[in-house]
């Protein structure tokens, strides 16, 4: 199975509405997306809101979004963080 991932600096804190928007975008994609905070090596599935919040991602943290399915468009998910 082929894996895709994107590493970026979080453009904003991922709490409250940002976490919710990312969570909804991941659910709508229909794929299995994992979010990892690189400094703590913590990761979670993006389909669950509470684990996303528990990562404690703050502006400037390096995060990785990854998927092993072939149809999830990770750049579209990244755009949600910049809206």
Helices and strands as residue ranges (DSSP letters): E 4-9, H 16-29, E 33-37, E 42-45, H 49-54, E 62-67, H 74-81
